[in-house]
Amino acid sequence: MKKFLACAVSVAMVASTLVACNNTPASSSETAVDPVDPASSEEVVTPAAGEGGVINVYAFTDEVPNMIAKYVADHPDFPYEINSTITATDGGGYQEKLDLALTAGGADAPDIYAAEAAFVLKYAQGDMAQYAAPYEDLGIDVAGETAAAAIADYTIDIGTNPDGKLVGLGYQATGGAFIYRRSVAQATWGTDDPATVKEKIGGGSGSWDQFWKAADELKAKGYGIVSGDGDMWHAIENSSDSGWIVDGKLNIDPKREAFLDVSKKLMDNGYHNDTTDWGEAWFADMKGEGAKEVLGFFGPAWLINYTIAPNCGGAAVGEGTYGDWAVTESPIGFFWGGTWVLASKNATADPAKAAAVKDIIEWITLDCTETGLQYAWANGTMSDAGTKDCVASGTVMEISNGEIDFLGGQNMFDVFVPANANAKGDNLTQYDETINGYWREQVRLFAAGEKDRDAAIADFKQQVADNLDVIVE
């Protein structure tokens, strides 16, 4: 989604100038919407000034600034002014502005900055990694605190620099599950029980074999198993054994290459509605108003809260498909999206500022107490909407109530905590956003019969060679 895989946090009660951020798609084909002012791509949010100086925050939505504003409001003795610059990601605007600010340094340099999954590797491990301060340099006990908070390994892997130092953590957990319609499962198999549906689709098997059998059974009843091929892409992409770039060369992992066959199989057998994620037809399937009703979608908790729920056609049980959903384990472990919080080396030059940045980052990502962001967010007390969400800390989710009406009262944490543990983060590159777009375009042309397999692969390689500084063989 080019936008913003993270969940929305509203803290309007903190400052009237803060607004809840929009959750929108994160692929390069979508248009980013400025979270503060649709007519402008930039906004500066400045809570009351402190006596200690200024902490500069750079973000692509107002989500992280809102969290920090809440922290400041809850800590009236906090001595710093927070100067938050929000720039939307469309057209590369956010990355361009952030890169310029990091390289320029000085008083206006970012102290805290956010990076989403689509480009976080650039800042944690890639071209801009040299500007990120190791968390340990802020005074954070990395090994002790990540273990105590039960942070999923994939988020740590992604936020670890080439020297093995942790430089970024997410504040949400985005391990993926299969999110399905209870009524479609009931009509097909006579039950909507998550354990039975897990068995039917091969949840946890590491194989798609049972999933295709389920697709046939659903088809016989007049249903699709997913909305479009994109609903399977994220599970396939993020479960691959290797990334797009290996030793500076383009690499097509066999599991990612197999997406050609997956997409064509869905198309040729009528297993889906051939929608494109983030398109109107995709949203229609969430309401049950597509060409045929579909069983479900692969995704993390944010997909439930900020995409399916707003597009289900209702706001209470019995309206649209609200309450007609459940989650169960995916056949293959994966994650999708997320936002990582980094501190710049600029922040560590002043010990007092480093301590303040440490306190903010710990409160956002590692604090397991009932006064931390993690607990409030998991239990729905962070936002006026009362939205419960999957957070970075497995420890917090274990002591929180993840039951939501939208899932028919199911405790989503029972599924998403192990899903986070099953995700992997060692197959990403800083070019993923761009390369994924090229690959999915060619896969769709192949599935539609407009190109043969060899031509699709050849054209994909040519696009990479023409546009990226990557060796293509």
RODO-2510 file (C-alpha; in nm, 4 decimals, decimal comma):
residues 473
     n   res          X          Y          Z
     1     m     0,0000     0,0000     0,0000
     2     k     0,1617     0,3134    -0,0579
     3     k     0,0326     0,4192     0,2192
     4     f     0,0483     0,3416     0,5187
     5     l     0,0339     0,0037     0,6557
     6     a     0,0199     0,1266     0,9982
     7     c    -0,2981     0,1805     1,1876
     8     a    -0,4580     0,5142     1,2528
     9     v    -0,4182     0,6750     1,5916
    10     s    -0,6355     0,9649     1,6887
    11     v    -0,5205     1,1875     1,9694
    12     a    -0,7331     1,4888     1,8993
    13     m    -0,7695     1,5304     2,2708
    14     v    -0,3982     1,6080     2,2922
    15     a    -0,3959     1,9022     2,0548
    16     s    -0,6629     2,0354     1,8264
    17     t    -0,4095     2,0690     1,5494
    18     l    -0,3552     1,6927     1,5349
    19     v    -0,5728     1,4811     1,3129
    20     a    -0,6080     1,1070     1,2750
    21     c    -0,4060     0,9723     0,9880
    22     n    -0,5578     0,7883     0,6965
    23     n    -0,4652     0,4320     0,6195
    24     t    -0,4163     0,3862     0,2493
    25     p    -0,2503     0,1375     0,0173
    26     a     0,1235     0,0874    -0,0126
    27     s     0,1986     0,0108    -0,3691
    28     s     0,3579     0,2486    -0,6101
    29     s     0,0444     0,2465    -0,8256
    30     e    -0,1709     0,4162    -0,5641
    31     t    -0,1940     0,7846    -0,4919
    32     a    -0,0869     0,8897    -0,1465
    33     v    -0,3239     1,1200     0,0357
    34     d    -0,1745     1,3737     0,2687
    35     p    -0,2843     1,2819     0,6197
    36     v    -0,3106     1,6400     0,7361
    37     d    -0,4289     1,8528     0,4479
    38     p    -0,5396     1,7072     0,1124
    39     a    -0,4284     2,0259    -0,0577
    40     s    -0,0764     2,0127     0,0818
    41     s     0,1906     1,7458     0,1103
    42     e     0,3499     1,8863     0,4217
    43     e     0,2450     1,9979     0,7668
    44     v     0,4389     2,0863     1,0772
    45     v     0,2877     1,9817     1,4104
    46     t     0,4350     2,1651     1,7087
    47     p     0,3161     2,0942     2,0643
    48     a     0,4040     2,3342     2,3429
    49     a     0,7686     2,4322     2,3582
    50     g     0,9960     2,2924     2,6260
    51     e     1,3037     2,4326     2,7866
    52     g     1,5480     2,1622     2,6775
    53     g     1,5510     2,2432     2,3089
    54     v     1,3928     2,0859     2,0014
    55     i     1,3494     1,7263     1,8911
    56     n     1,2873     1,7046     1,5174
    57     v     1,0533     1,4294     1,3987
    58     y     1,0089     1,3293     1,0343
    59     a     0,7174     1,1106     0,9298
    60     f     0,5017     1,0275     0,6278
    61     t     0,1715     1,0331     0,8172
    62     d     0,0761     1,2026     1,1418
    63     e     0,0738     0,8667     1,3196
    64     v     0,4136     0,8867     1,4897
    65     p     0,3798     1,2606     1,5640
    66     n     0,0428     1,1908     1,7254
    67     m     0,1966     0,9197     1,9404
    68     i     0,4737     1,1537     2,0502
    69     a     0,2195     1,4273     2,1213
    70     k     0,0375     1,1822     2,3472
    71     y     0,3642     1,0984     2,5210
    72     v     0,4378     1,4662     2,5793
    73     a     0,0851     1,5262     2,7095
    74     d     0,1250     1,2371     2,9549
    75     h     0,4670     1,3648     3,0685
    76     p     0,4170     1,7336     3,1540
    77     d     0,7768     1,7707     3,2693
    78     f     0,9150     1,6620     2,9319
    79     p     1,1601     1,9457     2,8553
    80     y     1,1682     1,9376     2,4741
    81     e     0,9689     2,1014     2,1995
    82     i     0,8612     1,8512     1,9344
    83     n     0,8899     1,9802     1,5792
    84     s     0,7239     1,7263     1,3500
    85     t     0,7474     1,7473     0,9723
    86     i     0,4997     1,5306     0,7845
    87     t     0,5498     1,4744     0,4127
    88     a     0,3403     1,2353     0,2072
    89     t     0,5143     0,9516     0,0254
    90     d     0,3707     1,0089    -0,3205
    91     g     0,6305     1,0828    -0,5843
    92     g     0,9069     0,9933    -0,3415
    93     g     0,8474     1,3209    -0,1577
    94     y     0,8996     1,1893     0,1920
    95     q     1,2180     0,9996     0,1198
    96     e     1,3630     1,2911    -0,0754
    97     k     1,2962     1,5370     0,2063
    98     l     1,4204     1,2966     0,4725
    99     d     1,7385     1,2177     0,2789
   100     l     1,8175     1,5849     0,2330
   101     a     1,7618     1,6567     0,6017
   102     l     1,9745     1,3635     0,7165
   103     t     2,2647     1,4472     0,4879
   104     a     2,2519     1,8200     0,5677
   105     g     2,2715     1,7615     0,9431
   106     g     2,2716     2,0597     1,1767
   107     a     1,9980     2,1950     1,4000
   108     d     1,7209     2,0961     1,1600
   109     a     1,8338     1,7366     1,1142
   110     p     1,5836     1,4656     1,2075
   111     d     1,6247     1,3175     1,5538
   112     i     1,3460     1,0624     1,5162
   113     y     1,2138     0,9409     1,1821
   114     a     0,9720     0,6810     1,0519
   115     a     1,0169     0,4363     0,7658
   116     e     0,7552     0,1956     0,6375
   117     a     0,8148    -0,1588     0,5177
   118     a     0,8319    -0,0523     0,1536
   119     f     1,1507     0,1457     0,2106
   120     v     1,2758     0,0787     0,5628
   121     l     1,5710    -0,1301     0,4411
   122     k     1,7165     0,1806     0,2772
   123     y     1,7415     0,3459     0,6198
   124     a     1,8231     0,0439     0,8346
   125     q     2,0600    -0,1492     0,6086
   126     g     2,0975     0,0297     0,2756
   127     d     2,2084     0,3592     0,1241
   128     m     2,1036     0,5766     0,4198
   129     a     2,1855     0,3362     0,7015
   130     q     2,4889     0,5334     0,8133
   131     y     2,2654     0,8022     0,9652
   132     a     2,0724     0,5700     1,1980
   133     a     2,1875     0,5478     1,5584
   134     p     2,1998     0,2043     1,7196
   135     y     1,9380     0,1826     1,9916
   136     e     2,2109     0,0845     2,2352
   137     d     2,3751     0,4236     2,1784
   138     l     2,0585     0,5823     2,3145
   139     g     2,0940     0,3759     2,6299
   140     i     1,8388     0,1069     2,5428
   141     d     1,9092    -0,2444     2,6707
   142     v     1,8337    -0,3998     2,3332
   143     a     1,8694    -0,7691     2,4174
   144     g     1,6931    -0,7434     2,7516
   145     e     1,4050    -0,5218     2,6481
   146     t     1,3238    -0,6927     2,3171
   147     a     1,3199    -1,0280     2,4951
   148     a     1,1019    -0,8984     2,7787
   149     a     0,8581    -0,7465     2,5294
   150     a     0,8606    -1,0603     2,3114
   151     i     0,9259    -0,8617     1,9953
   152     a     0,8874    -1,0759     1,6819
   153     d     1,2171    -1,1739     1,5218
   154     y     1,1222    -1,0458     1,1775
   155     t     1,0861    -0,6889     1,3026
   156     i     1,4247    -0,7068     1,4720
   157     d     1,5880    -0,8523     1,1600
   158     i     1,4536    -0,5694     0,9450
   159     g     1,5627    -0,3035     1,1917
   160     t     1,9172    -0,4360     1,2330
   161     n     2,2010    -0,2647     1,0478
   162     p     2,4879    -0,4392     0,8637
   163     d     2,6979    -0,4231     1,1814
   164     g     2,4393    -0,6259     1,3710
   165     k     2,3109    -0,3277     1,5709
   166     l     1,9391    -0,2652     1,6180
   167     v     1,8499     0,0765     1,4738
   168     g     1,4732     0,0507     1,4348
   169     l     1,1655    -0,1214     1,5732
   170     g     0,8055    -0,1221     1,4689
   171     y     0,5249    -0,0302     1,7032
   172     q     0,2799    -0,2694     1,5433
   173     a     0,2939    -0,6342     1,4496
   174     t     0,2057    -0,7214     1,0904
   175     g     0,2331    -1,0971     1,0767
   176     g    -0,0259    -1,2310     0,8361
   177     a    -0,3203    -1,4657     0,8743
   178     f    -0,6148    -1,5699     0,6586
   179     i    -0,9130    -1,3418     0,7190
   180     y    -1,2312    -1,5129     0,6053
   181     r    -1,6085    -1,4780     0,5813
   182     r    -1,7843    -1,6991     0,8320
   183     s    -2,0985    -1,7298     0,6180
   184     v    -1,9040    -1,8513     0,3139
   185     a    -1,7207    -2,1118     0,5224
   186     q    -2,0493    -2,2215     0,6785
   187     a    -2,2188    -2,2574     0,3390
   188     t    -1,9281    -2,4573     0,1996
   189     w    -1,8164    -2,6759     0,4892
   190     g    -2,1011    -2,6550     0,7360
   191     t    -1,8914    -2,4712     0,9967
   192     d    -1,7190    -2,1371     1,0446
   193     d    -1,4876    -2,2654     1,3189
   194     p    -1,1335    -2,1232     1,2742
   195     a    -0,9742    -2,4592     1,3588
   196     t    -1,1727    -2,6350     1,0861
   197     v    -1,1112    -2,3624     0,8293
   198     k    -0,7412    -2,3783     0,9138
   199     e    -0,7460    -2,7495     0,8319
   200     k    -0,9403    -2,6914     0,5106
   201     i    -0,6955    -2,4355     0,3704
   202     g    -0,3809    -2,6048     0,5018
   203     g    -0,3041    -2,3485     0,7686
   204     g     0,0457    -2,3926     0,9066
   205     s     0,1307    -2,6673     0,6558
   206     g     0,3923    -2,4723     0,4614
   207     s     0,2208    -2,5858     0,1425
   208     w    -0,0524    -2,4577    -0,0887
   209     d    -0,1800    -2,8060    -0,1779
   210     q    -0,4740    -2,8076     0,0632
   211     f    -0,5537    -2,4465    -0,0262
   212     w    -0,6166    -2,5446    -0,3882
   213     k    -0,8436    -2,8295    -0,2773
   214     a    -1,0406    -2,5771    -0,0749
   215     a    -1,0603    -2,3539    -0,3822
   216     d    -1,2229    -2,6365    -0,5760
   217     e    -1,4736    -2,6995    -0,2970
   218     l    -1,5624    -2,3313    -0,2813
   219     k    -1,5956    -2,3094    -0,6586
   220     a    -1,8419    -2,5991    -0,6547
   221     k    -2,0589    -2,3892    -0,4215
   222     g    -2,0292    -2,0775    -0,6371
   223     y    -1,7626    -1,8963    -0,4319
   224     g    -1,4104    -1,7711    -0,4918
   225     i    -1,1337    -1,8382    -0,2446
   226     v    -0,9737    -1,4932    -0,2711
   227     s    -1,0600    -1,1651    -0,4387
   228     g    -0,7519    -1,1269    -0,6624
   229     d    -0,4023    -1,2598    -0,7095
   230     g    -0,2657    -0,9772    -0,4946
   231     d    -0,4295    -1,1406    -0,1958
   232     m    -0,1796    -1,4254    -0,2274
   233     w     0,1209    -1,2198    -0,3380
   234     h     0,2165    -1,0846     0,0015
   235     a     0,2145    -1,4332     0,1542
   236     i     0,4305    -1,5624    -0,1296
   237     e     0,6647    -1,2615    -0,1468
   238     n     0,7437    -1,2484     0,2225
   239     s     0,7839    -1,6236     0,2671
   240     s     1,0456    -1,6584    -0,0063
   241     d     1,3886    -1,7907     0,0838
   242     s     1,5783    -1,5025    -0,0762
   243     g     1,5153    -1,1440    -0,1827
   244     w     1,5168    -0,9679    -0,5174
   245     i     1,8844    -0,8728    -0,4879
   246     v     2,1619    -1,1173    -0,4008
   247     d     2,5245    -1,0002    -0,4215
   248     g     2,4196    -0,6992    -0,6246
   249     k     2,2399    -0,9092    -0,8859
   250     l     1,8699    -0,9497    -0,9635
   251     n     1,7489    -1,2744    -0,8127
   252     i     1,4148    -1,4401    -0,8825
   253     d     1,3481    -1,6701    -0,5899
   254     p     1,1699    -1,9907    -0,7040
   255     k     0,8776    -1,9188    -0,4726
   256     r     0,8343    -1,5726    -0,6251
   257     e     0,8685    -1,7101    -0,9760
   258     a     0,5951    -1,9617    -0,8874
   259     f     0,3607    -1,6652    -0,8433
   260     l     0,3271    -1,6744    -1,2225
   261     d     0,1640    -2,0162    -1,1891
   262     v    -0,0401    -1,9153    -0,8854
   263     s    -0,1869    -1,6146    -1,0626
   264     k    -0,2650    -1,8104    -1,3778
   265     k    -0,4211    -2,0949    -1,1803
   266     l    -0,6508    -1,8513    -1,0035
   267     m    -0,7476    -1,6991    -1,3374
   268     d    -0,7892    -2,0153    -1,5427
   269     n    -0,9995    -2,1913    -1,2791
   270     g    -1,2192    -1,8978    -1,1837
   271     y    -1,1049    -1,9146    -0,8237
   272     h    -1,1214    -1,5366    -0,7759
   273     n    -1,2865    -1,2218    -0,9081
   274     d    -0,9638    -1,1039    -1,0744
   275     t    -0,9564    -0,7833    -0,8742
   276     t    -0,6572    -0,5595    -0,8158
   277     d    -0,5790    -0,4777    -0,4548
   278     w    -0,6837    -0,1271    -0,3534
   279     g    -0,9296    -0,1067    -0,6426
   280     e    -1,3057    -0,0607    -0,6132
   281     a    -1,3774    -0,4230    -0,7095
   282     w    -1,1476    -0,5402    -0,4294
   283     f    -1,3371    -0,3290    -0,1784
   284     a    -1,6670    -0,4577    -0,3189
   285     d    -1,5628    -0,8117    -0,2295
   286     m    -1,5266    -0,6998     0,1320
   287     k    -1,8943    -0,6052     0,1243
   288     g    -1,9880    -0,9337    -0,0415
   289     e    -2,0963    -0,7430    -0,3513
   290     g    -1,8459    -0,8737    -0,6060
   291     a    -1,9103    -1,0905    -0,9096
   292     k    -1,9190    -1,3828    -0,6689
   293     e    -1,8683    -1,3907    -0,2954
   294     v    -1,5186    -1,4839    -0,1858
   295     l    -1,3924    -1,6617     0,1215
   296     g    -1,1215    -1,4243     0,2308
   297     f    -0,8050    -1,2204     0,2226
   298     f    -0,4496    -1,2768     0,3437
   299     g    -0,3268    -1,0017     0,5701
   300     p    -0,2330    -0,8667     0,9127
   301     a    -0,4552    -0,7044     1,1725
   302     w    -0,4326    -0,3610     1,0107
   303     l    -0,6054    -0,5030     0,7036
   304     i    -0,9010    -0,5945     0,9241
   305     n    -0,9182    -0,2678     1,1140
   306     y    -0,8377    -0,0126     0,8490
   307     t    -0,9335    -0,1721     0,5198
   308     i    -1,1917    -0,4499     0,5481
   309     a    -1,3922    -0,2936     0,8317
   310     p    -1,4353     0,0473     0,6621
   311     n    -1,5371    -0,1283     0,3414
   312     c    -1,7656    -0,3992     0,4809
   313     g    -2,0857    -0,2013     0,4292
   314     g    -2,1742    -0,1596     0,7938
   315     a    -2,0657    -0,0427     1,1353
   316     a    -2,2345    -0,2993     1,3603
   317     v    -2,3164    -0,6690     1,3615
   318     g    -2,5842    -0,7382     1,1042
   319     e    -2,4887    -0,4484     0,8780
   320     g    -2,3109    -0,5431     0,5571
   321     t    -2,0535    -0,8106     0,6392
   322     y    -1,9681    -0,6636     0,9807
   323     g    -1,9345    -0,9508     1,2295
   324     d    -1,9204    -1,2109     0,9520
   325     w    -1,5435    -1,2469     0,9717
   326     a    -1,2861    -1,4603     1,1502
   327     v    -0,9125    -1,5259     1,1292
   328     t    -0,7140    -1,8461     1,1053
   329     e    -0,3576    -1,9483     1,0336
   330     s    -0,2188    -1,9001     0,6846
   331     p    -0,0688    -2,1976     0,5005
   332     i     0,2616    -2,0060     0,4991
   333     g     0,3969    -1,7548     0,7501
   334     f     0,4443    -1,4001     0,6251
   335     f     0,4162    -1,0351     0,7194
   336     w     0,2810    -0,7373     0,5305
   337     g     0,3696    -0,3793     0,6057
   338     g     0,4581    -0,1930     0,9186
   339     t     0,6408     0,1224     1,0222
   340     w     0,9787     0,1331     1,1963
   341     v     1,0954     0,4138     1,4252
   342     l     1,4606     0,5188     1,3955
   343     a     1,6783     0,7738     1,5716
   344     s     1,9540     0,9615     1,3938
   345     k     2,3111     0,9867     1,5126
   346     n     2,2375     1,3579     1,5353
   347     a     2,0252     1,2809     1,8422
   348     t     2,3093     1,1044     2,0219
   349     a     2,5473     1,4027     2,0061
   350     d     2,3737     1,5545     2,3097
   351     p     2,3387     1,3067     2,6007
   352     a     2,0295     1,4842     2,7358
   353     k     1,8562     1,4717     2,3987
   354     a     1,9615     1,1090     2,3524
   355     a     1,7958     1,0250     2,6835
   356     a     1,4743     1,2008     2,5790
   357     v     1,4689     1,0227     2,2420
   358     k     1,5328     0,6949     2,4224
   359     d     1,2314     0,7512     2,6481
   360     i     1,0047     0,8255     2,3502
   361     i     1,1169     0,5266     2,1458
   362     e     1,0928     0,2899     2,4430
   363     w     0,7418     0,4160     2,5224
   364     i     0,6313     0,3620     2,1622
   365     t     0,7942     0,0262     2,0911
   366     l     0,9026    -0,1566     2,4069
   367     d     0,7045    -0,0414     2,7110
   368     c     0,4970    -0,3363     2,8355
   369     t     0,3226    -0,1531     3,1181
   370     e    -0,0366    -0,0377     3,1175
   371     t     0,0798     0,3211     3,0725
   372     g     0,2723     0,2536     2,7516
   373     l     0,1510     0,2963     2,3958
   374     q     0,1582    -0,0774     2,3316
   375     y    -0,0993    -0,1616     2,5994
   376     a    -0,3270     0,1289     2,5161
   377     w    -0,3241     0,0436     2,1485
   378     a    -0,3765    -0,3289     2,1953
   379     n    -0,6758    -0,2666     2,4203
   380     g    -0,8362     0,0089     2,2161
   381     t    -0,7818     0,2980     2,4547
   382     m    -0,5389     0,4933     2,2383
   383     s    -0,8006     0,6123     1,9902
   384     d    -1,1466     0,7558     2,0289
   385     a    -1,2725     0,4776     1,8000
   386     g    -1,1695     0,2125     2,0537
   387     t    -0,9847     0,0132     1,7882
   388     k    -0,7856    -0,2807     1,9186
   389     d    -0,4769    -0,3643     1,7202
   390     c    -0,1860    -0,6049     1,7075
   391     v     0,1170    -0,4369     1,8587
   392     a     0,4889    -0,5069     1,8488
   393     s     0,4970    -0,6649     2,1926
   394     g     0,3809    -1,0236     2,2211
   395     t     0,3996    -0,9788     2,5975
   396     v     0,1429    -0,7001     2,5833
   397     m    -0,0906    -0,8984     2,3583
   398     e    -0,0743    -1,1946     2,5951
   399     i    -0,2148    -0,9773     2,8767
   400     s    -0,4640    -0,7900     2,6580
   401     n    -0,8141    -0,8602     2,5350
   402     g    -0,8161    -0,9040     2,1587
   403     e    -1,1839    -0,9898     2,1251
   404     i    -1,3619    -0,7770     1,8659
   405     d    -1,7185    -0,7740     1,7413
   406     f    -1,6066    -0,7473     1,3817
   407     l    -1,4633    -1,0998     1,4108
   408     g    -1,7716    -1,2358     1,5793
   409     g    -1,6114    -1,1971     1,9218
   410     q    -1,2966    -1,3909     1,8314
   411     n    -0,9758    -1,2985     2,0122
   412     m    -0,7534    -1,2080     1,7190
   413     f    -0,4382    -1,2167     1,9316
   414     d    -0,4712    -1,5952     1,9566
   415     v    -0,3959    -1,6106     1,5845
   416     f    -0,1756    -1,3084     1,5267
   417     v     0,0758    -1,3646     1,8085
   418     p     0,1936    -1,6942     1,6536
   419     a     0,1606    -1,5406     1,3068
   420     n     0,4134    -1,2763     1,4043
   421     a     0,6510    -1,5457     1,5261
   422     n     0,6210    -1,7317     1,1943
   423     a     0,7044    -1,4293     0,9781
   424     k     1,0540    -1,3731     0,8423
   425     g     1,2352    -1,0525     0,7621
   426     d     1,5568    -1,1652     0,5944
   427     n     1,4361    -1,1532     0,2337
   428     l     1,3821    -0,7796     0,1862
   429     t     1,5853    -0,5291    -0,0133
   430     q     1,5701    -0,1530    -0,0400
   431     y     1,4399    -0,1885    -0,3969
   432     d     1,1378    -0,4046    -0,3153
   433     e     0,8723    -0,1424    -0,3692
   434     t     0,9857    -0,0762    -0,7257
   435     i     1,0700    -0,4325    -0,8231
   436     n     0,7439    -0,5686    -0,6833
   437     g     0,5548    -0,3286    -0,9071
   438     y     0,7410    -0,4498    -1,2161
   439     w     0,6931    -0,8150    -1,1236
   440     r     0,3235    -0,7944    -1,0499
   441     e     0,2592    -0,6100    -1,3745
   442     q     0,4239    -0,8861    -1,5765
   443     v     0,2530    -1,1611    -1,3770
   444     r    -0,0898    -1,0153    -1,4488
   445     l    -0,0126    -0,9936    -1,8208
   446     f     0,0964    -1,3568    -1,8179
   447     a    -0,2102    -1,4708    -1,6234
   448     a    -0,4368    -1,2875    -1,8666
   449     g    -0,2747    -1,4651    -2,1621
   450     e    -0,1230    -1,1482    -2,3055
   451     k     0,2344    -1,2767    -2,2746
   452     d     0,3975    -1,6146    -2,2466
   453     r     0,6090    -1,7020    -1,9452
   454     d     0,9462    -1,6349    -2,1037
   455     a     0,8392    -1,2955    -2,2369
   456     a     0,6995    -1,1901    -1,9013
   457     i     1,0243    -1,2793    -1,7236
   458     a     1,2374    -1,1184    -1,9928
   459     d     1,0380    -0,7954    -1,9839
   460     f     1,0550    -0,7893    -1,6048
   461     k     1,4330    -0,8204    -1,6162
   462     q     1,4540    -0,5448    -1,8739
   463     q     1,2494    -0,3094    -1,6571
   464     v     1,4848    -0,3698    -1,3649
   465     a     1,7919    -0,3245    -1,5830
   466     d     1,6575    -0,0015    -1,7321
   467     n     1,5587     0,1600    -1,4046
   468     l     1,7756     0,0335    -1,1205
   469     d     2,1452     0,0086    -1,0486
   470     v     2,1277    -0,3699    -1,0316
   471     i     2,3132    -0,6339    -1,2302
   472     v     2,0692    -0,8327    -1,4442
   473     e     2,1818    -1,1549    -1,6059
***
